[in-house]
Amino acid sequence: MEHVINTQNLSFEYHAEEQTRHLVLKDINLQFEKGQFIGIIGHNGSGKSTLAKHFNALLLPTEGKVYVKGMDTKDTNHLWDIRQAAGLVFQNPDNQIVAAIVEEDVAFGPENLGIPPDEIRERVEYALKAVGMWEYKDYPPHMLSGGQKQRVAIAGIIAMKPECIILDEPTAMLDPIGRREVISTIKKLNKEDGITVILITHFMEEVVDADRVIVMDDGKVVLDGTPKEVFKEVTLLKKIGLSVPQVTELAHQLKREGFDVPLDILTVEEMVEFLCR
């Protein structure tokens, strides 16, 4: 299986002052396969956003290596190729929207790659339709809701045809409706278009359908497995300041009260099915 992203003994430290060093990432070894949906969770300060910035060379390792499709992120000759292969969507869509019209904003990335105009038009139409925003192509971005803006930001990345999209807490500033819109879009891109998705989030429910969940704490990977494997570790997750999906919490409470309930239930549908049986 092809590795889209591969980190080898990745460590990173910030230099706040001449004599002050803060080790943020500590010896991270991860391999992400093409077409996977990966969730990365952790409390504030755990290092997950810093890790995300290494996946498209916004940050470079202090020690170790990061490879994107086999390209070393420290090799400046591959910088454009790396950022075309792995697109990063930020928490605040206003930081990523640069044009006065939605269609022009989505075209910005391909234009900077030197794509011919006819192909740019095709890419913009495809990207906006992929995120359900084609009918808003002539709108000014400031007239859109937060969820719609974030979908436009995602479309701007899609138009560059990346193999991998990294989303750094894309729903943190959105209301519940906006969160549902964005997560639905992310899942569709992964399942229907085969795009590798790496979702950094602090909403546990957003990663219950992921192929793999990675839990970070204090710059290290402390859990790595399927959602069912990870969210069974309720005691450990709470110890490092994380919650679990509400249905999983309910299953554990029922278990403590003496009911024979599986501890790996993640969704309301799974709970209803078990209780009806």
C-alpha positions as CSV (number, residue, x, y, z in Angstrom):
1,M,0.0,0.0,0.0
2,E,1.3,3.4,-1.0
3,H,2.1,5.8,1.9
4,V,0.9,9.4,1.2
5,I,2.6,10.7,4.3
6,N,5.4,9.1,6.3
7,T,7.0,10.5,9.4
8,Q,10.2,9.0,10.8
9,N,11.4,9.9,14.3
10,L,9.8,13.4,13.8
11,S,10.6,15.8,16.6
12,F,10.1,19.6,16.6
13,E,10.9,22.4,19.0
14,Y,10.0,26.0,19.1
15,H,12.6,28.5,20.0
16,A,10.7,31.1,22.1
17,E,13.9,33.0,23.0
18,E,17.6,32.4,22.5
19,Q,17.9,30.2,25.6
20,T,14.4,28.8,25.7
21,R,13.4,25.7,23.8
22,H,10.0,24.0,23.9
23,L,9.8,20.5,22.5
24,V,6.4,20.2,20.9
25,L,6.6,16.9,19.0
26,K,8.6,13.9,20.3
27,D,9.8,11.1,18.1
28,I,6.6,10.7,16.0
29,N,6.5,7.7,13.6
30,L,3.3,7.5,11.4
31,Q,2.4,6.2,8.0
32,F,-0.8,7.2,6.2
33,E,-2.1,5.1,3.4
34,K,-3.8,6.4,0.2
35,G,-7.5,6.7,0.6
36,Q,-7.7,6.5,4.4
37,F,-9.8,8.8,6.6
38,I,-7.6,9.5,9.7
39,G,-8.7,11.4,12.7
40,I,-6.2,13.1,15.0
41,I,-7.4,14.1,18.4
42,G,-5.9,15.7,21.5
43,H,-6.4,18.5,24.0
44,N,-5.1,22.0,23.3
45,G,-1.3,22.0,23.4
46,S,-1.0,18.3,22.6
47,G,0.9,19.0,19.4
48,K,-1.8,18.0,16.8
49,S,-1.9,21.3,14.9
50,T,1.9,21.5,14.9
51,L,2.0,18.0,13.4
52,A,-0.5,19.0,10.7
53,K,1.7,21.8,9.6
54,H,4.5,19.3,9.0
55,F,2.4,17.4,6.5
56,N,2.7,20.1,3.9
57,A,6.0,21.6,4.9
58,L,4.7,24.7,6.6
59,L,6.9,23.5,9.4
60,L,10.1,21.4,9.1
61,P,11.3,18.8,11.6
62,T,14.0,19.8,14.1
63,E,14.9,16.1,14.0
64,G,13.8,13.2,11.9
65,K,12.1,13.3,8.5
66,V,8.6,13.8,6.9
67,Y,7.9,12.4,3.5
68,V,4.9,13.3,1.3
69,K,4.5,10.8,-1.6
70,G,8.2,10.0,-1.0
71,M,9.3,13.6,-1.2
72,D,11.4,14.9,1.7
73,T,9.7,18.1,3.1
74,K,13.2,19.6,3.8
75,D,14.0,19.4,0.0
76,T,13.0,22.9,-1.2
77,N,13.0,21.7,-4.8
78,H,9.9,19.7,-4.0
79,L,8.0,22.4,-2.0
80,W,5.4,23.1,-4.7
81,D,4.9,19.4,-5.5
82,I,4.4,18.7,-1.8
83,R,1.9,21.4,-1.3
84,Q,0.0,20.3,-4.4
85,A,-0.1,16.7,-3.1
86,A,-1.1,17.6,0.5
87,G,-3.5,20.6,0.9
88,L,-4.1,22.2,4.3
89,V,-7.4,23.7,5.4
90,F,-7.2,26.0,8.4
91,Q,-9.5,26.6,11.3
92,N,-10.7,30.0,10.2
93,P,-11.8,30.1,6.6
94,D,-11.4,33.9,6.5
95,N,-7.6,33.3,6.7
96,Q,-7.8,31.2,3.5
97,I,-10.3,33.1,1.3
98,V,-8.5,35.8,-0.8
99,A,-10.9,36.9,-3.6
100,A,-14.1,39.0,-3.7
101,I,-16.1,36.3,-5.5
102,V,-16.4,32.6,-4.6
103,E,-15.6,31.4,-8.1
104,E,-12.4,33.6,-8.3
105,D,-11.3,32.4,-4.9
106,V,-11.4,28.7,-5.9
107,A,-9.5,29.5,-9.1
108,F,-6.7,31.2,-7.1
109,G,-4.7,28.1,-6.4
110,P,-4.8,26.5,-9.9
111,E,-3.9,29.9,-11.4
112,N,-0.8,30.0,-9.2
113,L,0.1,26.5,-10.4
114,G,0.0,27.8,-14.0
115,I,-2.9,25.6,-15.1
116,P,-4.4,26.6,-18.5
117,P,-7.7,28.7,-18.2
118,D,-10.0,26.0,-19.7
119,E,-8.8,23.5,-17.2
120,I,-9.1,26.0,-14.3
121,R,-12.8,26.5,-15.2
122,E,-13.3,22.7,-15.2
123,R,-11.5,22.3,-11.9
124,V,-13.5,25.2,-10.3
125,E,-16.8,23.8,-11.4
126,Y,-15.9,20.3,-10.2
127,A,-14.6,21.5,-6.8
128,L,-17.6,23.7,-6.1
129,K,-20.0,20.9,-7.0
130,A,-18.0,18.5,-4.9
131,V,-18.7,20.6,-1.8
132,G,-22.3,21.6,-2.7
133,M,-21.5,25.2,-3.4
134,W,-21.8,25.6,-7.2
135,E,-25.0,27.7,-7.0
136,Y,-23.0,30.2,-4.8
137,K,-20.2,30.7,-7.4
138,D,-21.1,34.4,-8.0
139,Y,-21.6,35.3,-4.3
140,P,-19.1,37.4,-2.3
141,P,-17.7,35.2,0.4
142,H,-18.7,37.7,3.1
143,M,-22.4,36.9,2.4
144,L,-21.9,33.2,3.2
145,S,-22.3,31.4,6.6
146,G,-19.3,30.1,8.4
147,G,-20.0,26.5,7.2
148,Q,-20.4,27.7,3.6
149,K,-17.1,29.7,3.8
150,Q,-15.3,26.6,5.1
151,R,-16.7,24.6,2.2
152,V,-15.4,27.2,-0.2
153,A,-12.0,27.0,1.5
154,I,-12.1,23.2,1.0
155,A,-13.1,23.7,-2.7
156,G,-10.1,25.9,-3.1
157,I,-7.9,23.0,-2.0
158,I,-9.8,20.4,-4.1
159,A,-9.3,22.6,-7.2
160,M,-5.5,22.0,-6.9
161,K,-6.2,18.2,-7.1
162,P,-4.4,17.1,-4.0
163,E,-4.2,13.4,-3.1
164,C,-4.5,14.3,0.6
165,I,-6.4,17.0,2.4
166,I,-5.4,18.0,6.0
167,L,-8.0,19.8,8.0
168,D,-6.8,21.6,11.1
169,E,-9.9,21.9,13.4
170,P,-12.1,23.1,10.5
171,T,-15.3,23.1,12.5
172,A,-14.0,24.7,15.7
173,M,-15.5,28.1,14.8
174,L,-18.8,26.8,13.4
175,D,-22.3,26.2,14.9
176,P,-23.8,22.7,14.8
177,I,-25.3,23.1,11.4
178,G,-22.1,24.4,9.9
179,R,-20.2,21.5,11.5
180,R,-22.5,18.9,10.0
181,E,-22.2,20.5,6.5
182,V,-18.4,20.4,6.7
183,I,-18.1,16.9,8.1
184,S,-20.6,15.6,5.5
185,T,-18.4,17.2,2.8
186,I,-15.2,15.7,4.2
187,K,-16.7,12.2,4.3
188,K,-18.1,12.5,0.7
189,L,-14.7,13.5,-0.6
190,N,-13.1,10.5,1.1
191,K,-15.6,7.9,0.2
192,E,-16.7,9.0,-3.3
193,D,-13.5,10.7,-4.6
194,G,-10.9,8.6,-2.8
195,I,-9.1,11.6,-1.3
196,T,-7.0,10.8,1.7
197,V,-8.4,12.9,4.6
198,I,-6.5,13.8,7.8
199,L,-8.9,15.5,10.2
200,I,-7.6,17.2,13.3
201,T,-10.4,17.9,15.8
202,H,-11.5,18.1,19.4
203,F,-15.0,16.9,18.6
204,M,-14.9,13.2,19.3
205,E,-18.1,12.5,17.3
206,E,-16.4,13.8,14.1
207,V,-14.0,10.8,14.0
208,V,-16.3,7.9,14.8
209,D,-16.5,7.0,11.1
210,A,-12.8,7.3,10.5
211,D,-10.7,4.4,9.4
212,R,-8.1,5.2,12.1
213,V,-7.9,7.5,15.1
214,I,-4.6,8.8,16.5
215,V,-4.6,10.3,20.0
216,M,-1.9,12.8,21.0
217,D,-0.8,14.0,24.4
218,D,2.3,16.1,25.3
219,G,3.7,15.8,21.8
220,K,3.5,12.0,21.6
221,V,1.2,9.5,20.1
222,V,-0.5,7.6,23.0
223,L,-3.2,5.7,21.1
224,D,-3.5,4.6,17.4
225,G,-6.2,2.3,16.1
226,T,-9.7,2.0,14.8
227,P,-12.4,4.2,16.5
228,K,-13.7,1.2,18.4
229,E,-10.3,0.3,19.7
230,V,-9.4,3.9,20.7
231,F,-12.7,4.9,22.4
232,K,-12.8,1.8,24.5
233,E,-10.0,3.3,26.4
234,V,-12.3,5.7,28.4
235,T,-10.1,5.8,31.5
236,L,-7.0,6.8,29.6
237,L,-8.8,9.3,27.4
238,K,-10.3,11.1,30.4
239,K,-6.9,11.0,32.2
240,I,-5.4,13.1,29.4
241,G,-8.3,15.5,29.4
242,L,-10.4,14.1,26.5
243,S,-14.0,13.1,26.4
244,V,-15.5,10.1,24.4
245,P,-18.6,10.1,22.2
246,Q,-21.7,10.5,24.3
247,V,-23.1,7.1,23.3
248,T,-19.9,5.5,24.3
249,E,-20.1,7.3,27.7
250,L,-23.7,6.0,28.1
251,A,-22.5,2.4,27.3
252,H,-19.9,2.6,30.0
253,Q,-22.4,4.0,32.6
254,L,-24.9,1.2,31.7
255,K,-22.0,-1.3,32.1
256,R,-21.2,0.1,35.6
257,E,-24.9,-0.3,36.5
258,G,-24.7,-4.0,35.7
259,F,-26.1,-4.1,32.2
260,D,-24.3,-6.3,29.7
261,V,-23.6,-3.6,27.1
262,P,-20.6,-3.7,24.6
263,L,-18.1,-0.9,25.4
264,D,-17.2,-0.2,21.8
265,I,-20.6,1.3,20.8
266,L,-19.9,4.6,19.0
267,T,-23.2,5.8,17.5
268,V,-26.8,6.2,18.4
269,E,-27.8,3.7,15.7
270,E,-25.5,1.1,17.2
271,M,-27.0,1.7,20.7
272,V,-30.6,1.5,19.4
273,E,-29.8,-1.7,17.5
274,F,-28.3,-3.3,20.6
275,L,-31.1,-2.2,22.9
276,C,-33.8,-3.4,20.5
277,R,-32.1,-6.8,20.4
